[in-house]
Amino acid sequence: MGGVVGGRPRDPDDLFEAALDRACGEKMRSDCVPGAHHAGKTAASQVWGALANTKWSHVNGDAAWYSFRAAGDMIAAIVGNGTDYMDYYCSAMYPNVPEWIAKAMETEGWSHSHDDTEICSSCKKAR
Ligand SMILES: [Zn+2]
């Protein structure tokens, strides 16, 4: 692992990560601006806000729950381009799942819930 610059490689055994890459990866990579992640406006930073303090559940019963750092690690692995978890750590308001992420993940069978949130765009709409 010593030769990996910027972060860990992709983990093909993590089914949530694979689904996230299929559903959102292209968009996350498309507006990856080095050094600009903390604006909370790039797709990748919005994905961080959608993972922090949020539980994701699959229709088959699987559940995915990531720490702030693990979420950043996973996003960096998907975006690549020399990014690491610090590029995404606390890069957006959380927990907030924008509708484009909720819809994209729904096509992969994943839905989300939180213990508590006042700011989640998707949950607000559902209320
Ligand atoms: Zn929500």
Boltz pocket constraint, residues with backbone or C-beta under 6 A from the ligand:
constraints:
  - pocket:
      binder: B
      contacts: [[A, 95], [A, 96], [A, 97], [A, 112], [A, 113], [A, 114], [A, 117], [A, 120], [A, 121], [A, 122], [A, 123], [A, 124]]
      max_distance: 6.0
